[in-house]
């Protein structure tokens, strides 16, 4: 259902925004208002933020830059 990282992030930020609006407008709902930031933390796509693993086919960034320069005819 919530497989899209963009949808999950939007729902997380919506929950956090709703919590801030309710908190600053004085609505406490007892302690239940703190369930909204907990839901935001649970919904946020944390795996999406991880750095991708290094591709073994690319040795270094300098090689990629040299390839770009060679394609332009510049040595």
CHARMM-style PDB file with segment names, atoms N, HN, CA, C and O in Angstrom:
ATOM      1  N   UNK     1       0.807  -1.179   0.000  1.00  0.00      PROA
ATOM      2  CA  UNK     1       0.000   0.000   0.000  1.00  0.00      PROA
ATOM      3  C   UNK     1       0.861   1.258   0.000  1.00  0.00      PROA
ATOM      4  O   UNK     1       0.658   2.140  -0.834  1.00  0.00      PROA
ATOM      5  N   UNK     2       1.808   1.354   0.911  1.00  0.00      PROA
ATOM      6  HN  UNK     2       1.973   0.637   1.588  1.00  0.00      PROA
ATOM      7  CA  UNK     2       2.663   2.539   1.007  1.00  0.00      PROA
ATOM      8  C   UNK     2       4.075   2.212   0.523  1.00  0.00      PROA
ATOM      9  O   UNK     2       5.041   2.414   1.258  1.00  0.00      PROA
ATOM     10  N   UNK     3       4.201   1.720  -0.682  1.00  0.00      PROA
ATOM     11  HN  UNK     3       3.416   1.556  -1.279  1.00  0.00      PROA
ATOM     12  CA  UNK     3       5.501   1.337  -1.200  1.00  0.00      PROA
ATOM     13  C   UNK     3       6.277   2.517  -1.770  1.00  0.00      PROA
ATOM     14  O   UNK     3       7.506   2.480  -1.805  1.00  0.00      PROA
ATOM     15  N   UNK     4       5.590   3.557  -2.214  1.00  0.00      PROA
ATOM     16  HN  UNK     4       4.591   3.587  -2.185  1.00  0.00      PROA
ATOM     17  CA  UNK     4       6.254   4.700  -2.824  1.00  0.00      PROA
ATOM     18  C   UNK     4       6.918   5.565  -1.747  1.00  0.00      PROA
ATOM     19  O   UNK     4       6.245   6.004  -0.815  1.00  0.00      PROA
ATOM     20  N   UNK     5       8.231   5.816  -1.860  1.00  0.00      PROA
ATOM     21  HN  UNK     5       8.778   5.459  -2.618  1.00  0.00      PROA
ATOM     22  CA  UNK     5       8.898   6.653  -0.866  1.00  0.00      PROA
ATOM     23  C   UNK     5       8.367   8.081  -0.856  1.00  0.00      PROA
ATOM     24  O   UNK     5       8.335   8.723   0.194  1.00  0.00      PROA
ATOM     25  N   UNK     6       7.953   8.576  -2.005  1.00  0.00      PROA
ATOM     26  HN  UNK     6       7.978   8.054  -2.858  1.00  0.00      PROA
ATOM     27  CA  UNK     6       7.425   9.940  -2.066  1.00  0.00      PROA
ATOM     28  C   UNK     6       6.101  10.035  -1.315  1.00  0.00      PROA
ATOM     29  O   UNK     6       5.867  11.006  -0.595  1.00  0.00      PROA
ATOM     30  N   UNK     7       5.242   9.046  -1.474  1.00  0.00      PROA
ATOM     31  HN  UNK     7       5.432   8.257  -2.059  1.00  0.00      PROA
ATOM     32  CA  UNK     7       3.961   9.031  -0.761  1.00  0.00      PROA
ATOM     33  C   UNK     7       4.182   8.911   0.740  1.00  0.00      PROA
ATOM     34  O   UNK     7       3.530   9.597   1.526  1.00  0.00      PROA
ATOM     35  N   UNK     8       5.100   8.042   1.131  1.00  0.00      PROA
ATOM     36  HN  UNK     8       5.630   7.484   0.492  1.00  0.00      PROA
ATOM     37  CA  UNK     8       5.392   7.873   2.558  1.00  0.00      PROA
ATOM     38  C   UNK     8       5.960   9.143   3.156  1.00  0.00      PROA
ATOM     39  O   UNK     8       5.601   9.510   4.275  1.00  0.00      PROA
ATOM     40  N   UNK     9       6.842   9.826   2.432  1.00  0.00      PROA
ATOM     41  HN  UNK     9       7.134   9.528   1.523  1.00  0.00      PROA
ATOM     42  CA  UNK     9       7.411  11.077   2.929  1.00  0.00      PROA
ATOM     43  C   UNK     9       6.332  12.148   3.045  1.00  0.00      PROA
ATOM     44  O   UNK     9       6.315  12.912   4.011  1.00  0.00      PROA
ATOM     45  N   UNK    10       5.434  12.209   2.068  1.00  0.00      PROA
ATOM     46  HN  UNK    10       5.448  11.589   1.283  1.00  0.00      PROA
ATOM     47  CA  UNK    10       4.350  13.192   2.111  1.00  0.00      PROA
ATOM     48  C   UNK    10       3.433  12.941   3.311  1.00  0.00      PROA
ATOM     49  O   UNK    10       3.027  13.889   3.984  1.00  0.00      PROA
ATOM     50  N   UNK    11       3.105  11.683   3.583  1.00  0.00      PROA
ATOM     51  HN  UNK    11       3.435  10.913   3.036  1.00  0.00      PROA
ATOM     52  CA  UNK    11       2.270  11.360   4.738  1.00  0.00      PROA
ATOM     53  C   UNK    11       2.991  11.666   6.054  1.00  0.00      PROA
ATOM     54  O   UNK    11       2.371  12.127   7.013  1.00  0.00      PROA
ATOM     55  N   UNK    12       4.289  11.410   6.095  1.00  0.00      PROA
ATOM     56  HN  UNK    12       4.792  11.036   5.316  1.00  0.00      PROA
ATOM     57  CA  UNK    12       5.062  11.706   7.300  1.00  0.00      PROA
ATOM     58  C   UNK    12       5.104  13.204   7.557  1.00  0.00      PROA
ATOM     59  O   UNK    12       4.910  13.644   8.690  1.00  0.00      PROA
ATOM     60  N   UNK    13       5.353  13.986   6.523  1.00  0.00      PROA
ATOM     61  HN  UNK    13       5.510  13.628   5.602  1.00  0.00      PROA
ATOM     62  CA  UNK    13       5.398  15.433   6.705  1.00  0.00      PROA
ATOM     63  C   UNK    13       4.017  15.997   6.995  1.00  0.00      PROA
ATOM     64  O   UNK    13       3.895  16.984   7.721  1.00  0.00      PROA
ATOM     65  N   UNK    14       2.979  15.391   6.443  1.00  0.00      PROA
ATOM     66  HN  UNK    14       3.078  14.589   5.853  1.00  0.00      PROA
ATOM     67  CA  UNK    14       1.613  15.805   6.763  1.00  0.00      PROA
ATOM     68  C   UNK    14       1.270  15.537   8.216  1.00  0.00      PROA
ATOM     69  O   UNK    14       0.637  16.367   8.869  1.00  0.00      PROA
ATOM     70  N   UNK    15       1.684  14.387   8.729  1.00  0.00      PROA
ATOM     71  HN  UNK    15       2.199  13.713   8.199  1.00  0.00      PROA
ATOM     72  CA  UNK    15       1.447  14.067  10.139  1.00  0.00      PROA
ATOM     73  C   UNK    15       2.195  15.023  11.057  1.00  0.00      PROA
ATOM     74  O   UNK    15       1.660  15.476  12.069  1.00  0.00      PROA
ATOM     75  N   UNK    16       3.430  15.322  10.696  1.00  0.00      PROA
ATOM     76  HN  UNK    16       3.865  14.954   9.874  1.00  0.00      PROA
ATOM     77  CA  UNK    16       4.225  16.250  11.501  1.00  0.00      PROA
ATOM     78  C   UNK    16       3.626  17.654  11.462  1.00  0.00      PROA
ATOM     79  O   UNK    16       3.585  18.341  12.483  1.00  0.00      PROA
ATOM     80  N   UNK    17       3.166  18.079  10.297  1.00  0.00      PROA
ATOM     81  HN  UNK    17       3.199  17.522   9.467  1.00  0.00      PROA
ATOM     82  CA  UNK    17       2.538  19.400  10.176  1.00  0.00      PROA
ATOM     83  C   UNK    17       1.248  19.476  10.981  1.00  0.00      PROA
ATOM     84  O   UNK    17       0.987  20.477  11.649  1.00  0.00      PROA
ATOM     85  N   UNK    18       0.445  18.423  10.920  1.00  0.00      PROA
ATOM     86  HN  UNK    18       0.657  17.610  10.378  1.00  0.00      PROA
ATOM     87  CA  UNK    18      -0.799  18.396  11.697  1.00  0.00      PROA
ATOM     88  C   UNK    18      -0.496  18.461  13.188  1.00  0.00      PROA
ATOM     89  O   UNK    18      -1.202  19.139  13.934  1.00  0.00      PROA
ATOM     90  N   UNK    19       0.536  17.768  13.625  1.00  0.00      PROA
ATOM     91  HN  UNK    19       1.110  17.217  13.019  1.00  0.00      PROA
ATOM     92  CA  UNK    19       0.930  17.805  15.023  1.00  0.00      PROA
ATOM     93  C   UNK    19       1.325  19.212  15.447  1.00  0.00      PROA
ATOM     94  O   UNK    19       0.908  19.679  16.507  1.00  0.00      PROA
ATOM     95  N   UNK    20       2.122  19.888  14.635  1.00  0.00      PROA
ATOM     96  HN  UNK    20       2.461  19.509  13.774  1.00  0.00      PROA
ATOM     97  CA  UNK    20       2.534  21.246  14.977  1.00  0.00      PROA
ATOM     98  C   UNK    20       1.356  22.213  15.022  1.00  0.00      PROA
ATOM     99  O   UNK    20       1.277  23.058  15.914  1.00  0.00      PROA
ATOM    100  N   UNK    21       0.442  22.092  14.063  1.00  0.00      PROA
ATOM    101  HN  UNK    21       0.506  21.405  13.338  1.00  0.00      PROA
ATOM    102  CA  UNK    21      -0.733  22.967  14.040  1.00  0.00      PROA
ATOM    103  C   UNK    21      -1.577  22.743  15.293  1.00  0.00      PROA
ATOM    104  O   UNK    21      -1.973  23.702  15.955  1.00  0.00      PROA
ATOM    105  N   UNK    22      -1.849  21.488  15.618  1.00  0.00      PROA
ATOM    106  HN  UNK    22      -1.527  20.709  15.080  1.00  0.00      PROA
ATOM    107  CA  UNK    22      -2.651  21.193  16.806  1.00  0.00      PROA
ATOM    108  C   UNK    22      -1.937  21.628  18.086  1.00  0.00      PROA
ATOM    109  O   UNK    22      -2.569  22.143  19.008  1.00  0.00      PROA
ATOM    110  N   UNK    23      -0.640  21.424  18.140  1.00  0.00      PROA
ATOM    111  HN  UNK    23      -0.126  21.005  17.391  1.00  0.00      PROA
ATOM    112  CA  UNK    23       0.113  21.774  19.330  1.00  0.00      PROA
ATOM    113  C   UNK    23       0.123  23.280  19.564  1.00  0.00      PROA
ATOM    114  O   UNK    23      -0.088  23.739  20.686  1.00  0.00      PROA
ATOM    115  N   UNK    24       0.368  24.048  18.506  1.00  0.00      PROA
ATOM    116  HN  UNK    24       0.540  23.676  17.594  1.00  0.00      PROA
ATOM    117  CA  UNK    24       0.435  25.503  18.660  1.00  0.00      PROA
ATOM    118  C   UNK    24      -0.931  26.151  18.798  1.00  0.00      PROA
ATOM    119  O   UNK    24      -1.027  27.276  19.288  1.00  0.00      PROA
ATOM    120  N   UNK    25      -1.981  25.476  18.381  1.00  0.00      PROA
ATOM    121  HN  UNK    25      -1.903  24.562  17.983  1.00  0.00      PROA
ATOM    122  CA  UNK    25      -3.309  26.050  18.559  1.00  0.00      PROA
ATOM    123  C   UNK    25      -3.923  25.658  19.903  1.00  0.00      PROA
ATOM    124  O   UNK    25      -5.058  26.034  20.194  1.00  0.00      PROA
ATOM    125  N   UNK    26      -3.191  24.913  20.717  1.00  0.00      PROA
ATOM    126  HN  UNK    26      -2.269  24.607  20.481  1.00  0.00      PROA
ATOM    127  CA  UNK    26      -3.634  24.623  22.071  1.00  0.00      PROA
ATOM    128  C   UNK    26      -4.431  23.349  22.240  1.00  0.00      PROA
ATOM    129  O   UNK    26      -4.912  23.071  23.339  1.00  0.00      PROA
ATOM    130  N   UNK    27      -4.582  22.575  21.199  1.00  0.00      PROA
ATOM    131  HN  UNK    27      -4.191  22.801  20.306  1.00  0.00      PROA
ATOM    132  CA  UNK    27      -5.315  21.306  21.303  1.00  0.00      PROA
ATOM    133  C   UNK    27      -4.342  20.255  21.820  1.00  0.00      PROA
ATOM    134  O   UNK    27      -3.320  19.983  21.189  1.00  0.00      PROA
ATOM    135  N   UNK    28      -4.655  19.675  22.950  1.00  0.00      PROA
ATOM    136  HN  UNK    28      -5.485  19.896  23.462  1.00  0.00      PROA
ATOM    137  CA  UNK    28      -3.726  18.684  23.501  1.00  0.00      PROA
ATOM    138  C   UNK    28      -4.215  17.255  23.333  1.00  0.00      PROA
ATOM    139  O   UNK    28      -3.408  16.338  23.184  1.00  0.00      PROA
ATOM    140  N   UNK    29      -5.531  17.055  23.357  1.00  0.00      PROA
ATOM    141  HN  UNK    29      -6.187  17.800  23.478  1.00  0.00      PROA
ATOM    142  CA  UNK    29      -6.103  15.703  23.243  1.00  0.00      PROA
ATOM    143  C   UNK    29      -5.474  14.750  24.248  1.00  0.00      PROA
ATOM    144  O   UNK    29      -5.276  13.569  23.965  1.00  0.00      PROA
ATOM    145  N   UNK    30      -5.169  15.275  25.411  1.00  0.00      PROA
ATOM    146  HN  UNK    30      -5.330  16.235  25.641  1.00  0.00      PROA
ATOM    147  CA  UNK    30      -4.462  14.467  26.400  1.00  0.00      PROA
ATOM    148  C   UNK    30      -3.045  14.221  25.904  1.00  0.00      PROA
ATOM    149  O   UNK    30      -2.384  15.143  25.425  1.00  0.00      PROA
ATOM    150  N   UNK    31      -2.593  13.027  26.011  1.00  0.00      PROA
ATOM    151  HN  UNK    31      -3.129  12.278  26.399  1.00  0.00      PROA
ATOM    152  CA  UNK    31      -1.264  12.682  25.487  1.00  0.00      PROA
ATOM    153  C   UNK    31      -1.343  12.090  24.081  1.00  0.00      PROA
ATOM    154  O   UNK    31      -0.319  11.742  23.492  1.00  0.00      PROA
ATOM    155  N   UNK    32      -2.550  11.976  23.547  1.00  0.00      PROA
ATOM    156  HN  UNK    32      -3.381  12.259  24.025  1.00  0.00      PROA
ATOM    157  CA  UNK    32      -2.731  11.353  22.235  1.00  0.00      PROA
ATOM    158  C   UNK    32      -2.138  12.182  21.109  1.00  0.00      PROA
ATOM    159  O   UNK    32      -1.885  11.654  20.027  1.00  0.00      PROA
ATOM    160  N   UNK    33      -1.910  13.472  21.339  1.00  0.00      PROA
ATOM    161  HN  UNK    33      -2.116  13.902  22.218  1.00  0.00      PROA
ATOM    162  CA  UNK    33      -1.355  14.315  20.281  1.00  0.00      PROA
ATOM    163  C   UNK    33       0.063  13.870  19.907  1.00  0.00      PROA
ATOM    164  O   UNK    33       0.520  14.107  18.788  1.00  0.00      PROA
ATOM    165  N   UNK    34       0.741  13.236  20.836  1.00  0.00      PROA
ATOM    166  HN  UNK    34       0.370  13.044  21.744  1.00  0.00      PROA
ATOM    167  CA  UNK    34       2.107  12.795  20.547  1.00  0.00      PROA
ATOM    168  C   UNK    34       2.148  11.526  19.704  1.00  0.00      PROA
ATOM    169  O   UNK    34       3.228  11.052  19.354  1.00  0.00      PROA
ATOM    170  N   UNK    35       0.991  10.974  19.378  1.00  0.00      PROA
ATOM    171  HN  UNK    35       0.113  11.359  19.663  1.00  0.00      PROA
ATOM    172  CA  UNK    35       0.964   9.844  18.451  1.00  0.00      PROA
ATOM    173  C   UNK    35       1.236  10.296  17.012  1.00  0.00      PROA
ATOM    174  O   UNK    35       1.706   9.506  16.193  1.00  0.00      PROA
ATOM    175  N   UNK    36       0.940  11.570  16.702  1.00  0.00      PROA
ATOM    176  HN  UNK    36       0.558  12.211  17.368  1.00  0.00      PROA
ATOM    177  CA  UNK    36       1.189  12.063  15.342  1.00  0.00      PROA
ATOM    178  C   UNK    36       2.679  12.098  14.997  1.00  0.00      PROA
ATOM    179  O   UNK    36       3.039  11.622  13.920  1.00  0.00      PROA
ATOM    180  N   UNK    37       3.568  12.632  15.842  1.00  0.00      PROA
ATOM    181  HN  UNK    37       3.275  13.018  16.717  1.00  0.00      PROA
ATOM    182  CA  UNK    37       4.992  12.559  15.464  1.00  0.00      PROA
ATOM    183  C   UNK    37       5.527  11.135  15.460  1.00  0.00      PROA
ATOM    184  O   UNK    37       6.440  10.821  14.696  1.00  0.00      PROA
ATOM    185  N   UNK    38       4.971  10.265  16.305  1.00  0.00      PROA
ATOM    186  HN  UNK    38       4.229  10.519  16.926  1.00  0.00      PROA
ATOM    187  CA  UNK    38       5.372   8.856  16.280  1.00  0.00      PROA
ATOM    188  C   UNK    38       4.969   8.233  14.946  1.00  0.00      PROA
ATOM    189  O   UNK    38       5.726   7.460  14.358  1.00  0.00      PROA
ATOM    190  N   UNK    39       3.768   8.576  14.474  1.00  0.00      PROA
ATOM    191  HN  UNK    39       3.153   9.204  14.951  1.00  0.00      PROA
ATOM    192  CA  UNK    39       3.327   8.080  13.164  1.00  0.00      PROA
ATOM    193  C   UNK    39       4.201   8.635  12.054  1.00  0.00      PROA
ATOM    194  O   UNK    39       4.510   7.926  11.097  1.00  0.00      PROA
ATOM    195  N   UNK    40       4.605   9.897  12.171  1.00  0.00      PROA
ATOM    196  HN  UNK    40       4.354  10.473  12.950  1.00  0.00      PROA
ATOM    197  CA  UNK    40       5.475  10.487  11.156  1.00  0.00      PROA
ATOM    198  C   UNK    40       6.817   9.766  11.103  1.00  0.00      PROA
ATOM    199  O   UNK    40       7.342   9.503  10.021  1.00  0.00      PROA
ATOM    200  N   UNK    41       7.370   9.447  12.267  1.00  0.00      PROA
ATOM    201  HN  UNK    41       6.944   9.661  13.146  1.00  0.00      PROA
ATOM    202  CA  UNK    41       8.641   8.712  12.289  1.00  0.00      PROA
ATOM    203  C   UNK    41       8.490   7.302  11.723  1.00  0.00      PROA
ATOM    204  O   UNK    41       9.391   6.794  11.056  1.00  0.00      PROA
ATOM    205  N   UNK    42       7.354   6.679  11.991  1.00  0.00      PROA
ATOM    206  HN  UNK    42       6.622   7.092  12.533  1.00  0.00      PROA
ATOM    207  CA  UNK    42       7.117   5.314  11.493  1.00  0.00      PROA
ATOM    208  C   UNK    42       6.882   5.312   9.982  1.00  0.00      PROA
ATOM    209  O   UNK    42       7.294   4.379   9.293  1.00  0.00      PROA
ATOM    210  N   UNK    43       6.226   6.343   9.468  1.00  0.00      PROA
ATOM    211  HN  UNK    43       5.891   7.100  10.028  1.00  0.00      PROA
ATOM    212  CA  UNK    43       5.910   6.390   8.042  1.00  0.00      PROA
ATOM    213  C   UNK    43       7.083   6.815   7.170  1.00  0.00      PROA
ATOM    214  O   UNK    43       7.165   6.438   6.001  1.00  0.00      PROA
ATOM    215  N   UNK    44       7.989   7.599   7.742  1.00  0.00      PROA
ATOM    216  HN  UNK    44       7.923   7.905   8.691  1.00  0.00      PROA
ATOM    217  CA  UNK    44       9.057   8.164   6.920  1.00  0.00      PROA
ATOM    218  C   UNK    44       9.888   7.053   6.274  1.00  0.00      PROA
ATOM    219  O   UNK    44      10.235   6.079   6.943  1.00  0.00      PROA
ATOM    220  N   UNK    45      10.213   7.187   4.976  1.00  0.00      PROA
ATOM    221  HN  UNK    45       9.931   7.978   4.434  1.00  0.00      PROA
ATOM    222  CA  UNK    45      10.963   6.126   4.265  1.00  0.00      PROA
ATOM    223  C   UNK    45      12.461   6.168   4.588  1.00  0.00      PROA
ATOM    224  O   UNK    45      13.254   6.701   3.813  1.00  0.00      PROA
ATOM    225  N   UNK    46      12.834   5.609   5.722  1.00  0.00      PROA
ATOM    226  HN  UNK    46      12.190   5.176   6.353  1.00  0.00      PROA
ATOM    227  CA  UNK    46      14.230   5.675   6.162  1.00  0.00      PROA
ATOM    228  C   UNK    46      15.166   4.936   5.218  1.00  0.00      PROA
ATOM    229  O   UNK    46      16.286   5.395   4.994  1.00  0.00      PROA
ATOM    230  N   UNK    47      14.745   3.811   4.659  1.00  0.00      PROA
ATOM    231  HN  UNK    47      13.835   3.439   4.841  1.00  0.00      PROA
ATOM    232  CA  UNK    47      15.616   3.045   3.759  1.00  0.00      PROA
ATOM    233  C   UNK    47      15.934   3.828   2.498  1.00  0.00      PROA
ATOM    234  O   UNK    47      16.968   3.605   1.868  1.00  0.00      PROA
ATOM    235  N   UNK    48      15.056   4.738   2.130  1.00  0.00      PROA
ATOM    236  HN  UNK    48      14.216   4.919   2.642  1.00  0.00      PROA
ATOM    237  CA  UNK    48      15.233   5.545   0.932  1.00  0.00      PROA
ATOM    238  C   UNK    48      16.408   6.506   1.084  1.00  0.00      PROA
ATOM    239  O   UNK    48      16.994   6.927   0.087  1.00  0.00      PROA
ATOM    240  N   UNK    49      16.760   6.860   2.328  1.00  0.00      PROA
ATOM    241  HN  UNK    49      16.284   6.518   3.139  1.00  0.00      PROA
ATOM    242  CA  UNK    49      17.842   7.810   2.581  1.00  0.00      PROA
ATOM    243  C   UNK    49      19.227   7.176   2.566  1.00  0.00      PROA
ATOM    244  O   UNK    49      20.232   7.884   2.517  1.00  0.00      PROA
ATOM    245  N   UNK    50      19.286   5.863   2.606  1.00  0.00      PROA
ATOM    246  HN  UNK    50      18.469   5.288   2.646  1.00  0.00      PROA
ATOM    247  CA  UNK    50      20.593   5.196   2.638  1.00  0.00      PROA
ATOM    248  C   UNK    50      21.358   5.455   1.361  1.00  0.00      PROA
ATOM    249  O   UNK    50      20.782   5.562   0.278  1.00  0.00      PROA
ATOM    250  N   UNK    51      22.679   5.556   1.508  1.00  0.00      PROA
ATOM    251  HN  UNK    51      23.147   5.469   2.387  1.00  0.00      PROA
ATOM    252  CA  UNK    51      23.518   5.721   0.332  1.00  0.00      PROA
ATOM    253  C   UNK    51      23.516   4.425  -0.465  1.00  0.00      PROA
ATOM    254  O   UNK    51      23.593   3.342   0.115  1.00  0.00      PROA
ATOM    255  N   UNK    52      23.428   4.522  -1.790  1.00  0.00      PROA
ATOM    256  HN  UNK    52      23.365   5.402  -2.261  1.00  0.00      PROA
ATOM    257  CA  UNK    52      23.505   3.283  -2.584  1.00  0.00      PROA
ATOM    258  C   UNK    52      24.908   2.688  -2.481  1.00  0.00      PROA
ATOM    259  O   UNK    52      25.900   3.397  -2.313  1.00  0.00      PROA
ATOM    260  N   UNK    53      24.951   1.397  -2.586  1.00  0.00      PROA
ATOM    261  HN  UNK    53      24.145   0.821  -2.723  1.00  0.00      PROA
ATOM    262  CA  UNK    53      26.247   0.730  -2.525  1.00  0.00      PROA
ATOM    263  C   UNK    53      27.083   1.114  -3.738  1.00  0.00      PROA
ATOM    264  O   UNK    53      26.550   1.379  -4.816  1.00  0.00      PROA
ATOM    265  N   UNK    54      28.384   1.141  -3.550  1.00  0.00      PROA
ATOM    266  HN  UNK    54      28.816   0.926  -2.675  1.00  0.00      PROA
ATOM    267  CA  UNK    54      29.284   1.524  -4.630  1.00  0.00      PROA
ATOM    268  C   UNK    54      29.211   0.497  -5.755  1.00  0.00      PROA
ATOM    269  O   UNK    54      29.176  -0.710  -5.516  1.00  0.00      PROA
ATOM    270  N   UNK    55      29.189   0.997  -6.969  1.00  0.00      PROA
ATOM    271  HN  UNK    55      29.217   1.978  -7.163  1.00  0.00      PROA
ATOM    272  CA  UNK    55      29.147   0.126  -8.138  1.00  0.00      PROA
ATOM    273  C   UNK    55      30.578  -0.329  -8.437  1.00  0.00      PROA
ATOM    274  O   UNK    55      31.439   0.514  -8.687  1.00  0.00      PROA
ATOM    275  N   UNK    56      30.854  -1.628  -8.418  1.00  0.00      PROA
ATOM    276  HN  UNK    56      30.154  -2.313  -8.215  1.00  0.00      PROA
ATOM    277  CA  UNK    56      32.220  -2.094  -8.629  1.00  0.00      PROA
ATOM    278  C   UNK    56      32.733  -1.814 -10.047  1.00  0.00      PROA
ATOM    279  O   UNK    56      33.941  -1.853 -10.280  1.00  0.00      PROA
ATOM    280  N   UNK    57      31.834  -1.535 -10.993  1.00  0.00      PROA
ATOM    281  HN  UNK    57      30.853  -1.504 -10.803  1.00  0.00      PROA
ATOM    282  CA  UNK    57      32.289  -1.268 -12.355  1.00  0.00      PROA
ATOM    283  C   UNK    57      32.909   0.118 -12.488  1.00  0.00      PROA
ATOM    284  O   UNK    57      33.625   0.379 -13.455  1.00  0.00      PROA
ATOM    285  N   UNK    58      32.645   1.010 -11.535  1.00  0.00      PROA
ATOM    286  HN  UNK    58      32.063   0.798 -10.751  1.00  0.00      PROA
ATOM    287  CA  UNK    58      33.226   2.348 -11.561  1.00  0.00      PROA
ATOM    288  C   UNK    58      34.359   2.382 -10.551  1.00  0.00      PROA
ATOM    289  O   UNK    58      34.137   2.217  -9.352  1.00  0.00      PROA
ATOM    290  N   UNK    59      35.578   2.598 -11.039  1.00  0.00      PROA
ATOM    291  HN  UNK    59      35.759   2.733 -12.014  1.00  0.00      PROA
ATOM    292  CA  UNK    59      36.734   2.590 -10.151  1.00  0.00      PROA
ATOM    293  C   UNK    59      36.861   3.885  -9.370  1.00  0.00      PROA
ATOM    294  O   UNK    59      37.075   3.862  -8.158  1.00  0.00      PROA
ATOM    295  N   UNK    60      36.730   5.019 -10.057  1.00  0.00      PROA
ATOM    296  HN  UNK    60      36.556   5.038 -11.041  1.00  0.00      PROA
ATOM    297  CA  UNK    60      36.849   6.288  -9.356  1.00  0.00      PROA
ATOM    298  C   UNK    60      36.160   7.380 -10.154  1.00  0.00      PROA
ATOM    299  O   UNK    60      35.818   7.195 -11.322  1.00  0.00      PROA
ATOM    300  N   UNK    61      35.962   8.520  -9.507  1.00  0.00      PROA
ATOM    301  HN  UNK    61      36.240   8.670  -8.558  1.00  0.00      PROA
ATOM    302  CA  UNK    61      35.322   9.635 -10.181  1.00  0.00      PROA
ATOM    303  C   UNK    61      36.252  10.254 -11.210  1.00  0.00      PROA
ATOM    304  O   UNK    61      35.787  10.811 -12.205  1.00  0.00      PROA
ATOM    305  N   UNK    62      37.540  10.168 -10.991  1.00  0.00      PROA
ATOM    306  HN  UNK    62      37.918   9.716 -10.183  1.00  0.00      PROA
ATOM    307  CA  UNK    62      38.487  10.758 -11.936  1.00  0.00      PROA
ATOM    308  C   UNK    62      38.443  10.030 -13.280  1.00  0.00      PROA
ATOM    309  O   UNK    62      38.638  10.649 -14.326  1.00  0.00      PROA
ATOM    310  N   UNK    63      38.186   8.714 -13.257  1.00  0.00      PROA
ATOM    311  HN  UNK    63      38.028   8.211 -12.407  1.00  0.00      PROA
ATOM    312  CA  UNK    63      38.062   7.972 -14.508  1.00  0.00      PROA
ATOM    313  C   UNK    63      36.847   8.447 -15.297  1.00  0.00      PROA
ATOM    314  O   UNK    63      36.907   8.571 -16.521  1.00  0.00      PROA
ATOM    315  N   UNK    64      35.740   8.715 -14.594  1.00  0.00      PROA
ATOM    316  HN  UNK    64      35.692   8.615 -13.600  1.00  0.00      PROA
ATOM    317  CA  UNK    64      34.544   9.194 -15.257  1.00  0.00      PROA
ATOM    318  C   UNK    64      34.782  10.572 -15.856  1.00  0.00      PROA
ATOM    319  O   UNK    64      34.290  10.865 -16.946  1.00  0.00      PROA
ATOM    320  N   UNK    65      35.533  11.426 -15.154  1.00  0.00      PROA
ATOM    321  HN  UNK    65      35.932  11.188 -14.269  1.00  0.00      PROA
ATOM    322  CA  UNK    65      35.847  12.756 -15.658  1.00  0.00      PROA
ATOM    323  C   UNK    65      36.743  12.662 -16.886  1.00  0.00      PROA
ATOM    324  O   UNK    65      36.558  13.403 -17.851  1.00  0.00      PROA
ATOM    325  N   UNK    66      37.705  11.761 -16.854  1.00  0.00      PROA
ATOM    326  HN  UNK    66      37.856  11.158 -16.070  1.00  0.00      PROA
ATOM    327  CA  UNK    66      38.581  11.579 -18.012  1.00  0.00      PROA
ATOM    328  C   UNK    66      37.793  11.092 -19.222  1.00  0.00      PROA
ATOM    329  O   UNK    66      38.066  11.513 -20.346  1.00  0.00      PROA
ATOM    330  N   UNK    67      36.820  10.214 -19.006  1.00  0.00      PROA
ATOM    331  HN  UNK    67      36.599   9.872 -18.092  1.00  0.00      PROA
ATOM    332  CA  UNK    67      35.982   9.736 -20.104  1.00  0.00      PROA
ATOM    333  C   UNK    67      35.167  10.874 -20.702  1.00  0.00      PROA
ATOM    334  O   UNK    67      35.011  10.947 -21.921  1.00  0.00      PROA
ATOM    335  N   UNK    68      34.647  11.758 -19.865  1.00  0.00      PROA
ATOM    336  HN  UNK    68      34.774  11.699 -18.875  1.00  0.00      PROA
ATOM    337  CA  UNK    68      33.884  12.906 -20.363  1.00  0.00      PROA
ATOM    338  C   UNK    68      34.774  13.831 -21.187  1.00  0.00      PROA
ATOM    339  O   UNK    68      34.371  14.329 -22.238  1.00  0.00      PROA
ATOM    340  N   UNK    69      35.994  14.051 -20.691  1.00  0.00      PROA
ATOM    341  HN  UNK    69      36.321  13.646 -19.838  1.00  0.00      PROA
ATOM    342  CA  UNK    69      36.906  14.937 -21.413  1.00  0.00      PROA
ATOM    343  C   UNK    69      37.319  14.318 -22.751  1.00  0.00      PROA
ATOM    344  O   UNK    69      37.467  15.039 -23.738  1.00  0.00      PROA
ATOM    345  N   UNK    70      37.508  12.998 -22.800  1.00  0.00      PROA
ATOM    346  HN  UNK    70      37.387  12.413 -21.999  1.00  0.00      PROA
ATOM    347  CA  UNK    70      37.877  12.327 -24.041  1.00  0.00      PROA
ATOM    348  C   UNK    70      36.747  12.411 -25.065  1.00  0.00      PROA
ATOM    349  O   UNK    70      37.002  12.553 -26.261  1.00  0.00      PROA
ATOM    350  N   UNK    71      35.505  12.324 -24.602  1.00  0.00      PROA
ATOM    351  HN  UNK    71      35.298  12.209 -23.630  1.00  0.00      PROA
ATOM    352  CA  UNK    71      34.369  12.408 -25.515  1.00  0.00      PROA
ATOM    353  C   UNK    71      34.263  13.788 -26.155  1.00  0.00      PROA
ATOM    354  O   UNK    71      33.794  13.908 -27.287  1.00  0.00      PROA
ATOM    355  N   UNK    72      34.686  14.820 -25.453  1.00  0.00      PROA
ATOM    356  HN  UNK    72      35.067  14.723 -24.534  1.00  0.00      PROA
ATOM    357  CA  UNK    72      34.617  16.181 -25.984  1.00  0.00      PROA
ATOM    358  C   UNK    72      35.793  16.517 -26.906  1.00  0.00      PROA
ATOM    359  O   UNK    72      35.817  17.576 -27.533  1.00  0.00      PROA
ATOM    360  N   UNK    73      36.741  15.626 -26.980  1.00  0.00      PROA
ATOM    361  HN  UNK    73      36.722  14.766 -26.471  1.00  0.00      PROA
ATOM    362  CA  UNK    73      37.901  15.888 -27.822  1.00  0.00      PROA
ATOM    363  C   UNK    73      38.977  16.683 -27.107  1.00  0.00      PROA
ATOM    364  O   UNK    73      39.922  17.154 -27.740  1.00  0.00      PROA
ATOM    365  N   UNK    74      38.849  16.837 -25.805  1.00  0.00      PROA
ATOM    366  HN  UNK    74      38.081  16.455 -25.290  1.00  0.00      PROA
ATOM    367  CA  UNK    74      39.829  17.576 -25.023  1.00  0.00      PROA
ATOM    368  C   UNK    74      40.705  16.566 -24.317  1.00  0.00      PROA
ATOM    369  O   UNK    74      40.199  15.597 -23.751  1.00  0.00      PROA
ATOM    370  N   UNK    75      42.010  16.774 -24.340  1.00  0.00      PROA
ATOM    371  HN  UNK    75      42.421  17.561 -24.800  1.00  0.00      PROA
ATOM    372  CA  UNK    75      42.914  15.844 -23.671  1.00  0.00      PROA
ATOM    373  C   UNK    75      43.507  16.454 -22.440  1.00  0.00      PROA
ATOM    374  OT1 UNK    75      44.295  15.808 -21.750  1.00  0.00      PROA
TER     375      UNK     75
END
